[in-house]
Amino acid sequence: MTERSDVLVIGGGVIGLACALALLEEGSSVRLVERDTLGSGASHGNLGMIMPSHALPLTRPGMMRDLLRWMWRSDSPVLVRPSLDPLFFAWGLRFARSCRREAMLGIMRGRQALLESSRDLYVELVGSEELDCEWEPCGLLEVFERAESMEATEPSHDLLEGIGVHAEVLDHDGLMNLEPALRDDVYGGRLHLRDARLRPEKLVAELGRVVRAKGAAVVEGTVVSGFDTRAGRVCAVMTDAGRFEAEHFVVAAGAWSAKLCRPLGLRLPVQPGKGYSITTSRPGPCPRRGVVFHEANMAVTPWESGYRMGGTMEFGGFDERLSRPRLEALRAGARRYLRAPFGEQTSEEWCGFRPMTPDELPILSRVPRYPNTVVATGHGMMGVSMAPATAKLVAEMVAGREPFLDVTPYSLARFGAKHYRARHGQAH
Ligand SMILES: Cc1cc2nc3c(=O)[nH]c(=O)nc-3n(C[C@H](O)[C@H](O)[C@H](O)COP(=O)(O)OP(=O)(O)OC[C@H]3O[C@@H](n4cnc5c(N)ncnc54)[C@H](O)[C@@H]3O)c2cc1C
């Protein structure tokens, strides 16, 4: 059986779905192929924070020192399992290089462009499509237990202010007035007014509803296993439900994109960064908005319909087991900052794999050997926050139009030619 569409999107997470919607709006016919169910990857149990405040990447001076310190603690926010995989080693070297100040400044500007434009596009998207996803532009609070940790972040704060990312600085009393759910022994904080939140599993369900209503063929429970390539073009993808042809292809398979793209001659530097979350009923008192707990390296998001704690970053492949110490570290972290750290009923304990690039910028780029194929992945900790602008850029690339943002920072070329010189695997 062969079926045909203008564009075929691989992956039904927030990135694939947002791309499908933007492509439909361009007038293309779209088929989206998802291996499991829509939103079953990282887009399910994340915190749903929309964070223009987080333009500064993890890759920053001092990060390698922090990582080495954290590596030896079982409850640390970052865990790196030693690996002999040369791709992981190369990824780590690139990460270390991205921590230099000059590199960090360039990365920050690239992230800011996507984050800021996505924040504005969300307002349009949620309004025009009437997305029922508990969108609330209520800001984000960053809280510090200790004076010295808040002081240590002042240079980053100044840097962000310098590029127009404003935060209101709060002393202890200001913080307690704003957020009475906090424990009285917190030191101070910053309020990021432009940030917002939504419920991510509702967002993906709603995007699924809208793309179907606009005519997309959504094929769930179907794995893309290879590509049929001819004369410098991808002609079709091979799946367990048959072969699907298209004029253009978009690879939005999240943390699994690297493996999927090998037969296209690509070595995508994308590693799975495992994170955890716990969803409960609303605690009483419940925070009024999302809160980042700085020293504990975790955050919580309240919604009308529930409450979620999340965080941690593990590098060690696709190990789907839920680690009890990691989940307990989230509960313990929330106890340090909140009077009622979580609700009485737990509805879900979850882990997911963030698609991590070594420079914390996504890859939005045509495949050099097969220019009718666009890669849209590597959004790391910011996939929900960056989805609308990503989708707009992908739709423009597919249409061959001038992109509304400079896409150079997201290009594959930044990793050097060796990343698209991998030998052909099982290209069909
Ligand atoms: C604990 C945690 C908290 C987070 N909090 C936030 C937050 O507050 N704000 C924010 O912006 N981001 C957050 N993130 C990051 C965010 O979740 C990710 O960046 C985002 O979900 C990535 O979306 P995606 O569509 O690229 O990947 P995914 O959601 O993983 O989707 C990829 C999809 O591709 C499918 N797929 C893979 N291979 C194939 C194949 N061969 N054939 C067909 N389908 C395939 C998968 O099944 C999957 O559904 C958080 C992440 C974690 C883990």
The ligand as a MOL file (V3000), in Angstrom:
LIG
                    3D

  0  0  0     0  0            999 V3000
M  V30 BEGIN CTAB
M  V30 COUNTS 53 58 0 0 0
M  V30 BEGIN ATOM
M  V30 1 C 10.8230 16.5450 33.5030 0
M  V30 2 C 10.7420 17.4280 32.2700 0
M  V30 3 C 10.2330 18.7160 32.3900 0
M  V30 4 C 10.1880 19.5540 31.2790 0
M  V30 5 N 9.6120 20.7890 31.4150 0
M  V30 6 C 9.5330 21.6160 30.3390 0
M  V30 7 C 8.9130 22.9060 30.4580 0
M  V30 8 O 8.4200 23.2800 31.5140 0
M  V30 9 N 8.8990 23.7100 29.3570 0
M  V30 10 C 9.4540 23.3260 28.1630 0
M  V30 11 O 9.4580 24.1210 27.2230 0
M  V30 12 N 10.0030 22.0950 28.0020 0
M  V30 13 C 10.0600 21.2410 29.0620 0
M  V30 14 N 10.6310 20.0010 28.9310 0
M  V30 15 C 11.2080 19.6230 27.6150 0
M  V30 16 C 10.1240 19.1730 26.6390 0
M  V30 17 O 9.3380 18.1740 27.2480 0
M  V30 18 C 10.7670 18.6340 25.3590 0
M  V30 19 O 11.7090 19.5550 24.8510 0
M  V30 20 C 9.7030 18.4270 24.2700 0
M  V30 21 O 8.6430 17.6590 24.7560 0
M  V30 22 C 10.3230 17.7380 23.0490 0
M  V30 23 O 9.2840 17.5500 22.1210 0
M  V30 24 P 9.4810 16.6510 20.8270 0
M  V30 25 O 8.2170 16.6870 20.0660 0
M  V30 26 O 10.7460 17.0410 20.1430 0
M  V30 27 O 9.7760 15.1860 21.4130 0
M  V30 28 P 8.7590 14.0700 21.9660 0
M  V30 29 O 7.6520 14.6660 22.7300 0
M  V30 30 O 9.5910 13.0510 22.6640 0
M  V30 31 O 8.1210 13.4830 20.6460 0
M  V30 32 C 8.8380 12.6780 19.7370 0
M  V30 33 C 7.8500 11.6570 19.2190 0
M  V30 34 O 8.4370 10.9240 18.1340 0
M  V30 35 C 7.9640 9.6030 18.1970 0
M  V30 36 N 8.8900 8.7430 17.4550 0
M  V30 37 C 10.1810 8.4560 17.7590 0
M  V30 38 N 10.7140 7.6210 16.8400 0
M  V30 39 C 9.7490 7.3730 15.9220 0
M  V30 40 C 9.6900 6.5930 14.7380 0
M  V30 41 N 10.7560 5.8810 14.3180 0
M  V30 42 N 8.5360 6.5420 14.0460 0
M  V30 43 C 7.4510 7.2600 14.4660 0
M  V30 44 N 7.4460 8.0350 15.5830 0
M  V30 45 C 8.5920 8.0910 16.2970 0
M  V30 46 C 7.9500 9.3080 19.6950 0
M  V30 47 O 7.1080 8.2190 20.0190 0
M  V30 48 C 7.4760 10.6360 20.2790 0
M  V30 49 O 6.0820 10.6760 20.4990 0
M  V30 50 C 10.6700 19.1250 30.0160 0
M  V30 51 C 11.1510 17.8090 29.8910 0
M  V30 52 C 11.1880 16.9580 30.9870 0
M  V30 53 C 11.6850 15.5540 30.8180 0
M  V30 END ATOM
M  V30 BEGIN BOND
M  V30 1 1 1 2
M  V30 2 1 2 3
M  V30 3 2 2 52
M  V30 4 2 3 4
M  V30 5 1 4 5
M  V30 6 1 4 50
M  V30 7 2 5 6
M  V30 8 1 6 7
M  V30 9 1 6 13
M  V30 10 2 7 8
M  V30 11 1 7 9
M  V30 12 1 9 10
M  V30 13 2 10 11
M  V30 14 1 10 12
M  V30 15 2 12 13
M  V30 16 1 13 14
M  V30 17 1 14 15
M  V30 18 1 14 50
M  V30 19 1 15 16
M  V30 20 1 16 17
M  V30 21 1 16 18
M  V30 22 1 18 19
M  V30 23 1 18 20
M  V30 24 1 20 21
M  V30 25 1 20 22
M  V30 26 1 22 23
M  V30 27 1 23 24
M  V30 28 2 24 25
M  V30 29 1 24 26
M  V30 30 1 24 27
M  V30 31 1 27 28
M  V30 32 2 28 29
M  V30 33 1 28 30
M  V30 34 1 28 31
M  V30 35 1 31 32
M  V30 36 1 32 33
M  V30 37 1 33 34
M  V30 38 1 33 48
M  V30 39 1 34 35
M  V30 40 1 35 36
M  V30 41 1 35 46
M  V30 42 1 36 37
M  V30 43 1 36 45
M  V30 44 2 37 38
M  V30 45 1 38 39
M  V30 46 1 39 40
M  V30 47 2 39 45
M  V30 48 1 40 41
M  V30 49 2 40 42
M  V30 50 1 42 43
M  V30 51 2 43 44
M  V30 52 1 44 45
M  V30 53 1 46 47
M  V30 54 1 46 48
M  V30 55 1 48 49
M  V30 56 2 50 51
M  V30 57 1 51 52
M  V30 58 1 52 53
M  V30 END BOND
M  V30 END CTAB
M  END
